[in-house]
């Protein structure tokens, strides 16, 4: 009997212990916090005015540029310009002492006169030999000799004429003239110095019009082709941005695309030409070249703060119909104030997350907080919605 009482008491204690533990577990479960959905603020992707444009670093280059060099040796006699002047085509710039070259011309003329006289005498001797041969008073070998002498004398005339032409050319080369109208730089030598042939004297560059040379990648070239940059449709504006961020007053046009891609840089060279009547652009100057369409098109616009970047691409988080986060890669264009243009990847009306990005991940369900209205109202607390259907518009 006593043993049965002990067993019954042990059972009561065990039941009480289990009941106590169960109650503690229920209290702990009731006290555990419920996981809250993260709150985010969104903006609707909408259409806005967008001007297609491309910008590249460029270098200004003269359409024509020449380094003046001596073509004969001699002493520099005169410099007939002021450094930095605008010189006209054909204008005399330098003279090399002419007297030695004039003497060579005179000598060549005398040699030519002698050669012509020798040729005339040889021809007369040959003619006489032909007449004597008819009467048998001269051998055929003598006739052949006279003919050869006449031929040699005629060749000597040609040789003397060539020497005279060379002497005259050298004399002309003592006058160094401007090959085109342009601006001349510093003179490398002063009067009286002896100059060997092929010595650099100065440089001339044309200034109006003037070129801007730039390079684009193959991907950029394809984008420009798709945008119709090379269709010459008249809607494309080509301008230059100067070092101080000012816009050059004259617009230009693309007039050359290279025929090969540089295999070292995978870029292709392009050229635009610009008027430069005021000589503001200087050959060798660095500028930025901007190409844009004058008529804007409609493109998707989103806040810049909604755009995120990875090593591989740019992307945004959008909210789907189940209030879940979706990662969407996008291709963006230019900034529009606080917004940015999306060229590809989004449709109008999609909701992009602009605030709370750090709290969410793709596939996560969220709660959308509507941004506060622009005008003050009595209750400025943001409204909370549980579904996209609750957002007007």
C-alpha positions, 0 to 999 in steps of 0.5 A: 500500500505504501509503495502504491502511494509513493508511485502515485505521488511521483506521477503527480510531481512529474505531471506538474513539472511538465505542465510548468515547462509547457507554460514557460515555453508558451510564455517565451513564444508569446514574448518572441518578436514578430519579424517586421517587413522592411519599409521602403519609399518608392518612385514611379518610373515616368517618361521625360524629355531626353536629349541623346548626346555623346561626349568625348575628350578631343584634341584640336588640330590644324587642318594644314600644318607644315614645318618649314625647312631649308632645301639648300645649304647657305647663310640665312640672309633675311627673316621677313616676318614677325613671329606669330604673324598671319602670313599669306600663301606665297609670302616670302618668309626667309632668304638664303644668300643667293650669290653662290647659287646665281653663279652656279646658274650662270655656270650651268648656262655657259655649259649648256651653250658650249654643249649646244655648240659642240652638238651643232659642230658634230652634226655638221661633221656627220652631214659632211661624212654622209655626202663624202660617202656618196662619192666614195671619198670616205670610209663607212667606219668614218661615217659611223664615228661621226654619227656616234660623235653627234649622238654623244654631243646631243646627249651632252646638251640634255645633260647640261639642260638638266644641270641648269634646271637643278641650278635654277631650282636651288636658286629658287630654294633660297627664297622660303615662302609660305605654302598656305595662309596661316599663323607662323610660330617662332623662328629657329634662327637669326640672320647670318647663321649658316644653315645646312640643308633640311634645317628647321626654320619655323612652323606654320599652321592654318587656323580657320577652319580647324579640326577636333580629333577624338577617339571612340570605343567600338561599343560607343561607335555602335551606339552612335550608329544606332542613334543616327549620328552618321546619317547627316540628318541635320538634327545633330549638334556638334559643339566644343566644351572649353577648359573653363567649361564654357561652350565654344560659340561655333558649332561643327560637323563630323567630316571623317571616320577612320577606316580601321580600328586601332588594335592597340586601344580598340578605338576608332578615330573621328574628326569634326571641323569647326569655324575658327575666325577669331583664332580662339582654338589653338592647334594642340589644345585639349577640349571636350566634344559634345554631340547631341540631338537638337530635338529631345525624345521621350525616355524613362526618368528615375531619381538618381538615388534609386540607381545602384552599381556593381562591378558588372552593371548598374541596376535598380530595385523594383516592387512587383505585384506581390510587393516583393523586391526584384533586381533589374539591370538598367542602361542609363543615360545623362543626368537630368537634375536630381533624376537620371535617364534610363535607356533600357531595362525599365518600363513606365509605371514601374515602382523603383525603391529610392529609400530603404535600399540598404534594408532589402534584398531581392525576393523580400516582401516589403511595405511601401511608404508613400513620400510626404506631399509637397504641400504642408498638411495637418498630418505629415506622417507618411501613409503606409500601404500593404499593396501596390494597388493602394498607390494612386496612379 
